[in-house]
Amino acid sequence: MKYAFVLGRVYTLSVAELAAVLEKPDPAFNLSGEPIKILESSPEILVIEATRPLRVDAMQKKLGGVIKILEVVDVVKKREADSINFALKHYFKPSVLKKQFFKEYKGKMQFGLSIYLLDLELLKRPSPAPAREGHKPFNNSIFSETRRLGMIIKKGLTETGASVRLVLPEFNALALASVVVTKNLLLQKGAEICILAGTDRVYTAKTLAVQDFEDYGRRDYQRPVRDEKQGMIPPKVAQIMVNLANAKSGETLLDPFCGIGTVLQEGILLGYKVLGSDINKKAIKGSEQNLEWFRNRYKISPGKYHVEAADARSVAGLLSSQKISAIVSEGTLGPIYSQYPKNAEIEQNFNDLTELYKACFAEFAKILPPKGRVVMCVPAYKKGPNSYEMFPSLDFMAPLGYNLVDIISPVLAKKMKFLRLTDRKTAIYDRKDQIVAREIVIFEKA
Ligand SMILES: C[S@@+](CC[C@H](N)C(=O)[O-])C[C@H]1O[C@@H](n2cnc3c(N)ncnc32)[C@H](O)[C@@H]1O
């Protein structure tokens, strides 16, 4: 069976998370742990071949970096110069549509159409179809393809006697946002058909699950306590980090800089027990209130978490008999800036954090099992669209007994040249409006 995963904006992290989850045996997703074959990949989408059917609804809820999960239906050859439309001209027959893409539905069907690119060059390369004499020049831009394809499919469906409504991406977009798929009930009342377009082939696919944007919003904005001053990690990113920790379901994770508890809540939702600590008593109170709200809202059984005030440099004392499997933490990024700070200030922040993290990691080594991971963020100051002042060196971890782990295996990184990895094979999560970005690092205790 072939599946495709639509990747989030920070696609390098999406791929890292997916690789970690797909490689781990997990009965909840029907994953055996045997290697998954990657068939195609681009910054937009990853196509895999699985030996057994995946439980996609469960997976979608647990992957912060995946926007949609699709089932690949067919692959159709395309000549390099052909438009997607041309390649699929004879494909969407009424019988194929009925059998492969649409469930029985009484009433007006809704369907949407999205194109994802396996080859981003297609954006630049309108197919060369010169205007025939006496005809208007044809709009060859790829952005015109969704409408034309949509009309072909609509015609096919109408021929089956169905009454249909077509939902298309907005002007200058090729794909429908997950919110549009959800709000239009496309998966309930029809389908979202996706075309994955490459240079010499196109895959046809149908959407099985989309990210629940409302629920992520709720987990972020509806919590009783928020802390704009210290900053909070977005739940999606916290989820990705927890997935990168490689712990087994039911084991215990620690966040020693837990703030108001975002990593803790996401850890619980992913099936772990969690311990949180923070030097700030007010943050701990916030965590307690948030987790109580979270427990009620998501019907979490008692005993899944514990939080306590403590300095991360002496957190081992808190744990006594508790065994933890991994540490997942945003950590502290130092001051938050609205304007790019002076170089001297950046240098000072890096020095302060190096001293703090040296002491913390020495402490973490006392409580982590061998091969236990620390997934954390360090600040990267954003100088330009893809340029950062990076944390100068993470070498101080080696004498403390840690190895820096590539966020994406070298084999995969070699295959996916488009990934945005730093020189030390970590990845950066940034936002347009933020000066202080998060470099996500994984350490493993030797
Ligand atoms: C960026 S905030 C973490 C926010 C958290 N990830 C969330 O989403 O709520 C960093 C936290 O580190 C805590 N902190 C700073 N120094 C600490 C230390 N030495 N030990 C423990 N916590 C510390 C701060 O009080 C703050 O709550």
The ligand as an ORCA input file, in Angstrom:
! r2SCAN-3c Opt
* xyz 0 1
  C      11.002     29.181     27.180
  S      10.408     28.801     28.747
  C       9.737     27.203     28.531
  C       8.343     27.272     28.042
  C       7.702     25.923     27.880
  N       8.337     25.122     26.865
  C       6.218     26.119     27.570
  O       5.814     25.937     26.406
  O       5.500     26.504     28.454
  C      11.872     28.481     29.636
  C      11.626     28.114     31.070
  O      12.884     27.765     31.663
  C      12.833     28.116     33.042
  N      14.197     28.148     33.577
  C      15.174     29.044     33.330
  N      16.296     28.683     34.006
  C      16.019     27.512     34.651
  C      16.764     26.638     35.470
  N      18.028     26.887     35.788
  N      16.157     25.533     35.931
  C      14.866     25.266     35.638
  N      14.104     26.065     34.872
  C      14.681     27.180     34.380
  C      12.086     29.443     33.036
  O      11.499     29.703     34.282
  C      11.052     29.233     31.931
  O       9.812     28.831     32.443
*
